[in-house]
Amino acid sequence: MDIRIPDELVESQHMYAGEAGRAFIAGLPARVTEFVERWDLTVDGPSMHGMAALVLPVVRADGTPAAVKFQVLDEETEGEPVGLRVWGGDGAVRLLDHDSGTGTMLLERLDSARMLSTMADTRKAVLVIAELLARLTSVPAPEGMRRLGDIAAEMVDDLPGALKAIGDPVERAIVERCGGAVREVMGEPGDRLLHWDLHFENVLASDREPWLAIDPKPLAGDPGFDLWPALNNRFDPDDVLWRFDAMTEVLGLDRERASAWTLGRVLQNALWEIEDGRSVDEDDLEVARLLLGR
């Protein structure tokens, strides 16, 4: 089949996924053919992609529209079908079929042209995310899901070495305070099923509900760890505290704990940037300044 693999997907996989990404790209044409035949599908539109996945719009043998998602199988993506099965379409895209060996998923078709990012009113968009998160995090994570407690412990262990790489004393102090906030709450990391990446482009319109979440990277933990994407996406420093307060109110969260776990997301991002030899993101630093300054 003549399926175009977008150059941007090739570049991102080669850059960020290393050997696994290169192997994924090399094997993608054969994998597409295999699953279109296995699941008796007809491709009925051009391919779509993000940084890490290829998505094909398809039609099933019974005429039902669907989409096939191909991605590298790793510790983040292996939890996606598990989370989608637990949610069962309640606030998230429905999983129709799945291959555990490759991580390939057959999903219900949503409207890819109508992302939440197209909503002009950012505050209304934030409330949509908050309402989805309230539903998604209302259920406990299943056994075997990666856990926020383990992630927090690893971040705290990595922090001393990372601080040495930050030259600016003000930035270093902010990142250090983020670590301190995580230490305060890491003893109670939570057990809810988290999405982890619910920003405006990971919410699509559908026929059965106005908006549904896609592309989760599930883990078990405190819902406060799920707030950061909606603070950072379409970033507006004047709106950060309004967004944070609105989301914590909708989810019924303790704001002090939610603030600590949001600072944990800033810390997680900072550690990744430092590991890759980059500076800590300025927007993240501003989120931390605002939360720490309350």
Backbone bond lengths (Angstrom), bond angles and torsions (degrees), N, CA, C in turn:
res aa  C-N    CA-C-N  psi(-1)  N-CA   C-N-CA  omega(-1)  CA-C   N-CA-C  phi
1 M - - - 1.451 - - 1.517 109.26 -
2 D 1.307 116.44 145.44 1.464 122.24 -177.82 1.529 109.30 -92.65
3 I 1.334 115.19 82.39 1.461 121.54 179.40 1.524 108.09 -106.60
4 R 1.328 116.68 121.86 1.465 119.90 -178.93 1.520 110.06 -80.49
5 I 1.316 115.93 127.60 1.460 121.23 174.35 1.517 107.08 -93.74
6 P 1.313 118.88 114.30 1.464 121.43 -174.30 1.526 112.56 -59.43
7 D 1.328 116.08 139.89 1.460 120.86 179.80 1.524 111.48 -58.23
8 E 1.348 116.16 -37.32 1.471 119.42 -178.28 1.529 111.37 -63.02
9 L 1.342 116.92 -36.98 1.460 120.56 178.26 1.522 110.19 -68.48
10 V 1.324 116.36 -41.72 1.470 120.49 177.84 1.521 110.07 -59.62
11 E 1.321 116.58 -47.42 1.459 120.66 -178.02 1.521 112.17 -63.53
12 S 1.335 116.91 -43.76 1.457 119.30 -178.04 1.524 111.68 -67.52
13 Q 1.326 116.93 -37.96 1.458 119.37 178.90 1.526 111.67 -68.15
14 H 1.324 116.27 -40.84 1.460 119.35 177.73 1.523 111.26 -65.18
15 M 1.345 116.34 -35.71 1.462 120.42 -175.38 1.528 112.09 -79.00
16 Y 1.333 116.99 -44.11 1.461 119.65 -169.74 1.529 114.69 -104.10
17 A 1.317 118.23 -23.14 1.467 119.93 -174.17 1.517 113.17 -105.53
18 G 1.330 116.96 -2.10 1.460 120.17 174.42 1.510 113.43 61.70
19 E 1.327 115.24 -140.04 1.459 120.83 -176.54 1.523 111.80 -62.96
20 A 1.341 116.33 -37.69 1.469 118.95 178.60 1.517 110.91 -63.37
21 G 1.332 117.05 -39.16 1.453 120.87 178.61 1.513 112.51 -66.61
22 R 1.320 116.19 -40.93 1.476 119.54 178.38 1.522 110.99 -65.11
23 A 1.331 115.78 -40.23 1.468 119.19 178.55 1.527 110.58 -66.61
24 F 1.315 116.98 -38.23 1.464 121.46 178.27 1.528 110.69 -61.32
25 I 1.316 117.53 -47.55 1.467 121.32 -179.82 1.525 110.56 -63.50
26 A 1.328 117.00 -43.72 1.462 120.66 -178.49 1.524 111.80 -62.23
27 G 1.329 116.49 -35.97 1.460 119.66 -177.08 1.512 114.72 -92.90
28 L 1.336 116.53 -0.55 1.468 119.85 -173.41 1.535 113.88 -64.09
29 P 1.321 120.45 -44.00 1.481 118.40 179.42 1.529 113.07 -57.34
30 A 1.335 116.62 -43.12 1.464 119.79 179.25 1.521 110.89 -67.97
31 R 1.330 116.70 -36.74 1.462 119.96 -179.53 1.525 110.70 -66.69
32 V 1.317 117.00 -40.67 1.457 120.00 177.99 1.521 110.42 -59.54
33 T 1.324 116.50 -48.63 1.462 120.79 179.40 1.523 111.18 -59.25
34 E 1.338 116.23 -43.98 1.459 120.58 -178.30 1.524 112.07 -58.42
35 F 1.334 117.09 -47.41 1.458 118.62 -173.16 1.524 112.94 -82.23
36 V 1.303 118.18 -27.15 1.456 119.44 172.63 1.526 109.69 -63.22
37 E 1.335 116.36 -39.98 1.458 120.17 178.70 1.529 111.46 -74.14
38 R 1.342 117.27 -43.91 1.464 120.99 -176.70 1.521 111.80 -61.27
39 W 1.316 116.48 -42.12 1.466 120.76 -176.11 1.531 112.34 -96.46
40 D 1.335 116.54 7.69 1.472 122.04 175.56 1.528 110.68 54.60
41 L 1.332 115.15 61.30 1.455 121.78 -175.27 1.518 110.97 -114.01
42 T 1.319 114.95 157.34 1.457 121.90 172.52 1.526 108.16 -122.54
43 V 1.317 116.18 121.90 1.464 120.22 177.72 1.522 108.26 -71.27
44 D 1.342 116.56 129.70 1.467 117.77 -176.07 1.534 112.64 -130.33
45 G 1.320 116.53 30.98 1.460 119.47 176.31 1.514 110.79 -179.71
46 P 1.333 116.88 172.26 1.467 120.94 -179.45 1.519 111.49 -70.54
47 S 1.323 114.82 153.73 1.457 120.21 179.45 1.523 110.84 -68.21
48 M 1.326 115.37 154.60 1.461 123.53 175.25 1.522 107.39 -124.67
49 H 1.328 115.91 161.63 1.464 117.45 -178.08 1.522 110.47 -158.43
50 G 1.335 114.51 157.69 1.453 122.38 167.46 1.512 107.36 -117.55
51 M 1.313 116.39 -147.83 1.457 120.28 178.28 1.523 112.18 -76.73
52 A 1.340 116.74 -23.73 1.461 118.58 -169.55 1.517 115.18 -131.38
53 A 1.321 119.58 -0.75 1.458 120.33 -173.72 1.521 111.85 -143.82
54 L 1.324 114.76 151.84 1.461 123.04 171.05 1.518 107.21 -108.74
55 V 1.326 116.77 132.28 1.461 121.55 -179.99 1.520 108.83 -123.84
56 L 1.337 115.72 129.88 1.461 121.40 179.01 1.528 109.76 -114.74
57 P 1.331 118.13 127.94 1.460 119.81 170.97 1.522 109.23 -74.11
58 V 1.316 116.42 132.72 1.468 120.70 -175.95 1.521 109.33 -138.96
59 V 1.319 114.87 169.13 1.472 122.32 172.32 1.523 107.21 -124.64
60 R 1.331 116.64 132.18 1.459 121.49 178.78 1.531 110.17 -77.20
61 A 1.301 115.64 169.55 1.466 120.54 -176.92 1.525 112.45 -60.32
62 D 1.330 116.68 -28.60 1.465 120.04 179.97 1.525 112.61 -87.24
63 G 1.346 117.10 5.25 1.453 121.64 178.02 1.517 114.82 91.87
64 T 1.328 117.48 0.73 1.466 120.89 -179.05 1.523 110.83 -76.22
65 P 1.328 118.63 127.73 1.466 120.30 174.40 1.531 110.11 -67.79
66 A 1.311 116.13 144.25 1.463 121.31 179.59 1.522 108.57 -153.41
67 A 1.324 116.52 -174.42 1.463 121.82 177.25 1.516 107.87 -147.18
68 V 1.326 116.57 141.54 1.456 121.66 177.33 1.528 108.27 -108.57
69 K 1.321 115.31 131.34 1.458 120.98 -179.77 1.520 109.66 -113.02
70 F 1.333 115.43 124.19 1.462 123.01 178.44 1.524 108.07 -112.53
71 Q 1.345 117.47 130.37 1.455 120.19 -179.29 1.529 109.96 -155.90
72 V 1.327 115.47 164.89 1.456 120.59 175.29 1.525 108.71 -67.61
73 L 1.308 116.62 135.84 1.459 121.26 178.06 1.525 108.61 -87.85
74 D 1.345 116.67 115.57 1.460 121.11 178.16 1.523 108.89 -144.23
75 E 1.332 117.22 -171.13 1.466 119.79 -174.14 1.520 112.58 -65.92
76 E 1.325 118.31 -24.18 1.452 120.69 177.15 1.523 111.79 -82.13
77 T 1.337 116.40 -48.28 1.463 119.29 -173.89 1.526 113.14 -76.00
78 E 1.344 117.72 -23.30 1.463 118.20 -178.03 1.526 112.06 -66.10
79 G 1.324 116.95 -21.52 1.457 119.49 178.74 1.516 113.93 -84.88
80 E 1.340 117.38 -10.91 1.467 119.73 -175.43 1.519 113.06 -60.52
81 P 1.335 119.95 -52.26 1.473 118.37 -179.73 1.522 112.47 -65.20
82 V 1.329 117.03 -30.12 1.462 119.93 177.94 1.526 109.91 -64.16
83 G 1.326 115.86 -48.16 1.452 119.97 178.67 1.515 112.68 -62.79
84 L 1.321 116.88 -42.80 1.459 120.14 -179.48 1.524 111.51 -63.39
85 R 1.333 116.96 -36.29 1.464 119.12 177.37 1.534 110.79 -66.89
86 V 1.323 116.78 -40.95 1.468 119.39 178.88 1.523 110.06 -61.90
87 W 1.324 117.34 -44.91 1.463 120.48 -178.84 1.529 112.13 -70.00
88 G 1.325 117.43 -31.10 1.458 120.54 174.92 1.518 114.78 58.68
89 G 1.329 116.72 31.82 1.457 120.27 179.54 1.513 114.28 87.72
90 D 1.333 118.24 -2.41 1.466 121.69 -179.80 1.527 109.27 -83.07
91 G 1.328 115.90 92.00 1.460 121.56 -178.57 1.506 114.30 90.89
92 A 1.309 117.44 -5.54 1.470 121.00 -177.66 1.523 110.08 -138.71
93 V 1.319 115.68 161.88 1.455 121.69 177.01 1.527 109.83 -58.92
94 R 1.334 117.27 144.85 1.460 121.42 179.84 1.523 111.34 -82.37
95 L 1.314 115.66 137.63 1.462 122.31 172.37 1.522 108.54 -88.72
96 L 1.335 116.28 124.04 1.470 121.12 -178.38 1.521 112.63 -99.11
97 D 1.323 116.45 -32.91 1.467 121.26 178.25 1.518 107.54 -162.11
98 H 1.334 115.90 164.52 1.460 119.20 -173.32 1.526 109.46 -160.02
99 D 1.318 116.38 142.09 1.455 122.46 173.67 1.525 108.34 -113.45
100 S 1.328 116.40 113.20 1.464 120.09 -174.55 1.521 112.87 -69.83
101 G 1.321 117.49 -25.45 1.459 119.98 -177.85 1.514 114.05 -70.56
102 T 1.327 116.87 -31.25 1.467 120.82 -177.80 1.522 113.31 -116.70
103 G 1.323 117.73 -13.63 1.456 120.77 -175.33 1.519 113.81 80.41
104 T 1.329 117.62 6.06 1.462 121.62 179.22 1.529 109.87 -68.21
105 M 1.339 116.47 135.81 1.463 120.87 -176.78 1.518 111.29 -128.46
106 L 1.321 114.91 140.48 1.459 122.16 170.50 1.523 106.65 -101.82
107 L 1.330 116.39 120.55 1.460 122.58 -172.37 1.517 110.99 -121.15
108 E 1.318 115.97 157.50 1.458 119.03 172.36 1.526 109.36 -63.62
109 R 1.302 117.03 150.14 1.466 122.42 -179.24 1.528 109.46 -82.62
110 L 1.314 116.01 124.00 1.458 122.25 172.51 1.520 108.63 -108.68
111 D 1.319 116.95 179.81 1.465 121.40 -177.24 1.526 109.05 -93.82
112 S 1.324 117.26 94.60 1.468 121.71 -175.63 1.525 112.44 -66.96
113 A 1.324 117.44 -17.16 1.469 120.47 179.30 1.523 111.83 -82.69
114 R 1.329 117.62 -8.98 1.465 121.27 -176.90 1.520 110.01 -122.40
115 M 1.337 114.80 73.26 1.452 120.56 172.96 1.526 109.59 -77.70
116 L 1.316 115.50 157.30 1.460 119.70 176.01 1.528 111.16 -62.15
117 S 1.320 116.94 -23.26 1.466 121.24 178.66 1.524 112.23 -64.46
118 T 1.339 117.34 -15.37 1.470 119.98 177.81 1.528 111.77 -82.89
119 M 1.320 117.83 -8.48 1.459 120.74 177.82 1.530 108.99 -73.12
120 A 1.318 117.00 121.62 1.460 120.82 -173.96 1.520 112.37 -66.93
121 D 1.314 117.27 -37.84 1.458 121.82 -177.79 1.527 109.40 -83.05
122 T 1.321 116.78 103.57 1.460 121.26 -175.82 1.524 111.77 -62.76
123 R 1.316 117.25 -36.34 1.465 119.48 -179.23 1.527 111.47 -65.46
124 K 1.316 116.85 -39.68 1.462 119.35 175.86 1.525 110.53 -63.80
125 A 1.334 116.10 -38.13 1.466 120.32 178.77 1.529 110.41 -63.95
126 V 1.324 117.31 -40.97 1.462 120.92 178.37 1.522 110.58 -62.08
127 L 1.317 117.33 -39.41 1.465 120.61 179.08 1.530 111.25 -67.03
128 V 1.335 117.36 -34.10 1.464 120.19 174.38 1.527 109.74 -61.06
129 I 1.330 116.49 -46.47 1.463 120.21 179.07 1.524 110.62 -62.15
130 A 1.328 116.48 -43.42 1.464 119.73 179.98 1.523 111.35 -59.50
131 E 1.325 116.97 -43.15 1.466 120.55 -178.93 1.526 111.05 -67.38
132 L 1.330 117.06 -37.13 1.463 119.76 175.54 1.525 110.76 -66.09
133 L 1.335 116.76 -44.63 1.461 119.97 179.41 1.522 111.61 -61.36
134 A 1.330 116.81 -37.29 1.463 119.50 178.65 1.522 110.71 -59.95
135 R 1.319 116.90 -38.06 1.456 120.52 178.74 1.534 111.35 -74.36
136 L 1.329 116.27 -46.38 1.458 119.99 -175.17 1.521 111.85 -65.17
137 T 1.331 117.27 -39.76 1.460 120.33 -176.28 1.520 113.13 -87.67
138 S 1.321 117.65 6.14 1.461 120.72 179.84 1.519 112.26 -77.57
139 V 1.332 116.97 -10.99 1.466 120.57 -177.10 1.526 109.90 -110.34
140 P 1.338 117.01 148.10 1.469 119.41 176.77 1.521 111.06 -72.99
141 A 1.312 115.23 149.60 1.470 119.97 177.29 1.522 109.70 -72.11
142 P 1.321 118.32 144.87 1.459 120.68 178.10 1.524 111.46 -72.70
143 E 1.303 116.05 162.73 1.461 121.65 176.63 1.530 109.85 -60.03
144 G 1.314 115.20 144.24 1.457 120.44 176.84 1.512 114.75 91.05
145 M 1.350 117.99 -9.74 1.457 120.85 178.09 1.526 109.62 -70.26
146 R 1.340 117.36 142.83 1.466 119.10 175.52 1.524 108.89 -58.76
147 R 1.333 116.38 149.62 1.454 120.17 -166.69 1.521 111.74 -120.72
148 L 1.338 114.86 139.34 1.450 121.33 179.97 1.526 111.50 -61.49
149 G 1.332 117.41 -34.00 1.457 119.68 178.71 1.513 112.49 -58.20
150 D 1.330 116.62 -41.33 1.468 120.72 178.75 1.529 110.79 -68.19
151 I 1.338 116.09 -40.51 1.459 120.54 179.57 1.519 110.19 -63.95
152 A 1.341 117.01 -43.01 1.460 121.04 -179.52 1.520 111.09 -63.61
153 A 1.319 117.00 -43.17 1.466 120.17 179.54 1.522 111.33 -61.72
154 E 1.315 116.59 -40.83 1.465 120.36 178.67 1.523 111.32 -66.00
155 M 1.333 117.10 -39.76 1.461 119.91 178.66 1.529 111.15 -62.80
156 V 1.320 116.32 -44.62 1.457 120.18 -179.55 1.532 110.41 -63.35
157 D 1.319 116.90 -37.84 1.462 120.23 177.76 1.529 111.71 -65.58
158 D 1.341 116.44 -36.01 1.466 120.96 -176.38 1.528 112.67 -81.73
159 L 1.325 117.05 -16.05 1.459 120.21 -172.29 1.533 114.77 -61.26
160 P 1.340 120.86 -46.99 1.470 119.11 -176.84 1.530 113.50 -56.04
161 G 1.313 116.81 -42.79 1.459 119.30 178.93 1.511 112.60 -67.37
162 A 1.350 116.44 -36.87 1.463 120.04 -179.33 1.524 111.22 -67.98
163 L 1.326 117.20 -37.24 1.461 119.92 -178.90 1.530 111.79 -60.40
164 K 1.306 116.87 -32.11 1.467 120.41 179.45 1.524 111.85 -65.54
165 A 1.339 116.54 -22.23 1.468 120.23 -177.80 1.518 112.94 -88.73
166 I 1.335 118.09 -5.74 1.464 121.32 -179.52 1.520 108.84 -95.45
167 G 1.322 116.19 112.41 1.455 120.49 -175.94 1.513 114.42 -75.83
168 D 1.317 116.67 -36.48 1.458 120.27 -177.10 1.528 110.11 -76.36
169 P 1.342 118.32 121.94 1.473 120.21 -175.87 1.528 113.51 -65.39
170 V 1.334 117.90 -31.00 1.464 120.15 178.80 1.530 110.31 -69.14
171 E 1.334 116.14 -45.96 1.462 119.55 177.86 1.524 110.73 -63.23
172 R 1.337 115.96 -41.40 1.466 119.66 179.47 1.521 111.09 -60.85
173 A 1.315 116.97 -39.58 1.466 120.42 179.76 1.524 111.41 -66.28
174 I 1.335 117.00 -38.47 1.468 120.34 179.04 1.527 110.39 -64.70
175 V 1.330 116.98 -46.94 1.463 120.28 -179.90 1.525 110.10 -63.71
176 E 1.322 117.38 -38.33 1.467 120.60 178.71 1.530 110.63 -64.11
177 R 1.331 117.25 -39.38 1.465 120.57 178.09 1.532 111.40 -67.93
178 C 1.333 116.95 -32.29 1.472 119.95 174.02 1.530 109.50 -61.66
179 G 1.325 115.89 -42.76 1.460 119.46 176.65 1.516 112.33 -61.62
180 G 1.337 116.39 -39.98 1.454 119.88 177.71 1.511 112.08 -63.05
181 A 1.318 117.11 -39.08 1.470 120.83 177.99 1.525 110.98 -63.13
182 V 1.331 116.41 -41.23 1.469 120.04 178.72 1.525 110.52 -63.78
183 R 1.325 117.59 -41.59 1.467 120.49 178.98 1.527 111.62 -58.47
184 E 1.333 116.33 -33.40 1.463 120.07 -177.97 1.528 112.69 -67.54
185 V 1.352 117.32 -29.21 1.471 119.49 -173.21 1.523 113.64 -114.75
186 M 1.323 118.10 -6.88 1.467 119.27 -171.38 1.530 113.05 -67.11
187 G 1.322 117.45 -16.52 1.457 119.53 176.56 1.520 113.24 -71.38
188 E 1.333 117.31 -17.28 1.467 122.55 176.68 1.527 108.41 -129.43
189 P 1.335 117.17 75.71 1.469 120.60 -172.85 1.514 115.24 -77.03
190 G 1.343 118.68 -10.43 1.460 120.86 178.71 1.515 113.13 87.89
191 D 1.345 114.74 167.04 1.463 120.03 -176.58 1.524 113.21 -136.40
192 R 1.351 117.56 12.99 1.462 120.78 -178.77 1.532 110.30 -76.16
193 L 1.331 115.56 157.22 1.459 120.78 176.85 1.528 108.50 -83.10
194 L 1.330 116.70 111.63 1.458 122.44 -176.62 1.521 111.37 -97.91
195 H 1.327 115.81 150.53 1.464 122.00 175.85 1.519 110.44 -83.73
196 W 1.330 117.60 -42.10 1.460 128.84 177.67 1.527 114.16 82.16
197 D 1.328 119.88 -28.55 1.467 119.95 -172.72 1.529 112.05 -135.95
198 L 1.325 117.47 44.13 1.467 119.70 -175.22 1.529 110.37 -89.96
199 H 1.327 115.35 81.00 1.465 122.03 173.37 1.526 109.17 -102.19
200 F 1.326 117.02 -179.99 1.465 121.62 -170.68 1.529 113.92 -64.63
201 E 1.330 117.61 -25.72 1.466 119.45 -179.58 1.524 112.06 -89.79
202 N 1.328 117.06 -3.16 1.462 120.69 174.99 1.533 111.31 -104.68
203 V 1.319 115.03 23.81 1.465 121.33 172.96 1.527 107.37 -129.19
204 L 1.332 116.71 121.42 1.461 122.00 -177.63 1.526 110.35 -120.00
205 A 1.332 114.83 152.75 1.460 121.14 174.50 1.523 109.77 -75.04
206 S 1.332 114.98 155.44 1.469 119.55 176.75 1.517 109.49 -148.33
207 D 1.325 116.17 171.66 1.457 120.62 178.58 1.523 111.42 -78.71
208 R 1.324 117.89 -34.58 1.467 119.22 -173.78 1.526 112.57 -85.42
209 E 1.333 118.53 -20.96 1.462 122.99 174.19 1.519 107.66 -144.75
210 P 1.335 117.93 155.06 1.468 118.06 178.77 1.514 112.98 -59.56
211 W 1.360 117.84 -42.46 1.461 121.81 -176.42 1.521 109.89 -142.77
212 L 1.333 115.80 142.42 1.460 121.57 177.46 1.523 109.99 -138.12
213 A 1.312 116.00 147.02 1.463 121.74 179.10 1.522 110.71 -81.62
214 I 1.326 115.55 146.12 1.461 122.38 174.83 1.523 108.68 -130.04
215 D 1.324 115.73 171.25 1.458 124.56 168.05 1.528 114.30 54.35
216 P 1.330 118.87 49.63 1.463 119.20 176.71 1.531 111.85 -74.22
217 K 1.319 114.97 154.06 1.468 122.65 169.98 1.528 105.58 -123.19
218 P 1.327 117.76 73.50 1.464 121.16 -163.28 1.527 114.29 -65.33
219 L 1.321 113.60 150.52 1.451 122.48 169.85 1.519 108.57 -153.95
220 A 1.315 116.23 166.04 1.453 122.48 178.62 1.514 108.84 -95.69
221 G 1.348 116.50 126.69 1.449 116.78 -179.36 1.511 113.55 177.22
222 D 1.329 114.83 -164.52 1.454 123.51 -179.31 1.527 109.95 -82.56
223 P 1.346 119.09 132.59 1.468 121.32 -179.50 1.525 114.00 -57.74
224 G 1.339 118.43 -21.66 1.455 119.99 176.81 1.521 112.82 -59.79
225 F 1.320 116.83 -23.77 1.464 121.21 179.23 1.521 111.49 -74.74
226 D 1.332 117.07 -8.09 1.468 121.68 -177.78 1.529 113.38 -98.09
227 L 1.318 119.33 0.72 1.461 121.07 -172.44 1.521 113.91 -85.46
228 W 1.319 117.60 -29.13 1.464 121.10 -170.92 1.530 114.69 -55.27
229 P 1.356 121.17 -43.53 1.468 118.45 -176.67 1.522 113.93 -55.56
230 A 1.326 117.92 -36.80 1.469 120.48 -179.66 1.523 112.00 -78.16
231 L 1.326 118.43 -12.69 1.461 121.38 172.86 1.523 110.82 -85.49
232 N 1.318 115.86 -34.05 1.469 121.26 -174.67 1.517 112.83 -87.10
233 N 1.339 117.74 -35.43 1.462 121.40 -176.65 1.530 109.63 -70.63
234 R 1.346 116.79 137.20 1.468 121.91 -174.03 1.533 108.89 49.46
235 F 1.318 113.85 54.53 1.463 121.76 -169.20 1.518 112.43 -60.45
236 D 1.338 115.20 133.51 1.456 123.00 175.73 1.528 107.08 -143.22
237 P 1.332 118.22 106.19 1.472 119.48 -176.34 1.519 113.52 -57.95
238 D 1.326 116.75 -29.12 1.464 119.63 179.96 1.527 112.34 -74.39
239 D 1.311 117.24 -11.45 1.459 121.21 -175.83 1.527 113.10 -110.46
240 V 1.326 117.47 -5.63 1.467 120.59 -173.73 1.516 111.70 -58.02
241 L 1.320 118.38 -50.19 1.462 120.78 -175.95 1.526 111.48 -68.84
242 W 1.355 117.11 -35.27 1.465 118.57 175.35 1.521 109.94 -62.48
243 R 1.320 117.32 -46.42 1.468 120.62 -179.74 1.528 110.57 -60.49
244 F 1.325 116.02 -45.84 1.461 120.28 -178.38 1.523 110.47 -61.09
245 D 1.326 117.18 -47.33 1.464 120.56 -179.11 1.525 111.63 -64.63
246 A 1.335 116.14 -40.38 1.465 119.52 -179.70 1.525 111.05 -64.06
247 M 1.321 117.10 -43.81 1.463 119.93 -178.70 1.518 111.71 -68.01
248 T 1.334 117.29 -42.78 1.463 118.44 179.57 1.517 111.18 -64.42
249 E 1.332 116.77 -33.03 1.467 119.38 177.98 1.518 111.24 -68.29
250 V 1.323 117.48 -46.34 1.469 120.85 -179.37 1.527 110.56 -62.96
251 L 1.343 117.11 -40.96 1.462 120.83 -178.37 1.523 113.02 -82.57
252 G 1.335 117.18 -9.72 1.459 119.97 -179.12 1.512 113.21 67.89
253 L 1.333 117.48 39.50 1.465 122.13 -175.97 1.518 111.82 -95.70
254 D 1.320 115.58 149.95 1.450 121.23 168.41 1.526 107.87 -69.44
255 R 1.333 117.12 121.79 1.463 119.61 -171.30 1.515 113.17 -68.17
256 E 1.325 117.46 -32.16 1.461 119.05 179.13 1.522 111.07 -66.40
257 R 1.322 117.07 -43.95 1.469 120.68 177.31 1.524 110.83 -67.24
258 A 1.335 116.32 -42.57 1.462 119.49 179.49 1.524 111.06 -62.45
259 S 1.328 116.74 -37.44 1.458 120.55 176.94 1.520 110.42 -63.45
260 A 1.323 117.15 -43.16 1.464 120.57 179.99 1.526 111.48 -61.98
261 W 1.330 116.55 -43.23 1.457 118.64 -179.74 1.531 112.11 -72.38
262 T 1.328 117.47 -29.83 1.466 119.42 173.74 1.530 110.15 -66.97
263 L 1.320 117.02 -39.58 1.467 120.21 173.94 1.528 110.13 -63.58
264 G 1.328 115.77 -29.01 1.468 119.49 173.98 1.517 112.20 -63.34
265 R 1.342 116.86 -36.79 1.467 119.21 176.71 1.523 110.53 -67.51
266 V 1.339 116.73 -38.94 1.466 119.75 175.88 1.527 109.18 -60.70
267 L 1.323 116.68 -42.82 1.463 120.27 178.39 1.521 111.15 -62.99
268 Q 1.315 117.69 -44.24 1.464 121.14 179.33 1.524 110.69 -57.83
269 N 1.333 116.36 -47.01 1.460 120.09 178.97 1.519 111.67 -63.61
270 A 1.349 116.65 -41.48 1.461 120.68 -179.47 1.525 110.92 -61.71
271 L 1.321 116.87 -42.41 1.468 119.97 -179.93 1.527 111.19 -63.48
272 W 1.338 116.05 -39.17 1.461 119.03 177.53 1.532 111.43 -65.00
273 E 1.329 116.94 -43.33 1.468 120.64 -179.97 1.518 110.49 -62.43
274 I 1.323 116.56 -45.05 1.465 120.77 -178.90 1.531 110.26 -64.42
275 E 1.311 116.86 -41.18 1.469 120.69 178.62 1.523 111.38 -59.45
276 D 1.336 116.17 -35.46 1.466 120.79 -179.46 1.522 112.95 -89.89
277 G 1.327 117.44 7.73 1.455 121.00 176.10 1.513 114.88 78.80
278 R 1.337 117.57 21.34 1.460 121.36 -179.43 1.521 110.70 -110.93
279 S 1.324 115.96 165.93 1.455 121.55 176.87 1.523 110.38 -78.53
280 V 1.304 116.60 155.92 1.459 121.49 176.09 1.529 108.87 -65.83
281 D 1.324 115.89 137.41 1.462 121.72 -175.63 1.531 110.79 -61.36
282 E 1.336 116.34 132.71 1.462 121.23 -177.22 1.530 112.15 -65.52
283 D 1.333 117.10 -37.44 1.455 119.48 178.63 1.527 110.55 -64.52
284 D 1.331 116.67 -40.68 1.462 120.25 177.44 1.524 110.89 -62.28
285 L 1.325 116.51 -42.57 1.459 120.07 178.22 1.524 111.13 -60.79
286 E 1.335 116.43 -37.66 1.461 119.58 179.32 1.523 111.14 -68.71
287 V 1.335 117.44 -40.22 1.467 120.43 175.03 1.526 109.72 -56.99
288 A 1.332 115.92 -46.02 1.465 119.57 -179.70 1.516 111.59 -63.60
289 R 1.335 117.79 -43.87 1.467 121.19 179.27 1.529 111.02 -57.56
290 L 1.324 115.70 -43.89 1.461 119.64 -177.68 1.530 111.89 -66.28
291 L 1.324 116.34 -43.41 1.465 119.68 -179.60 1.526 111.47 -70.00
292 L 1.313 116.35 -39.85 1.465 120.01 -179.93 1.529 112.22 -71.02
293 G 1.340 116.06 -23.94 1.448 120.14 -176.97 1.512 115.71 -86.42
294 R 1.337 116.93 -0.13 1.474 119.24 -177.86 1.525 111.20 -75.17
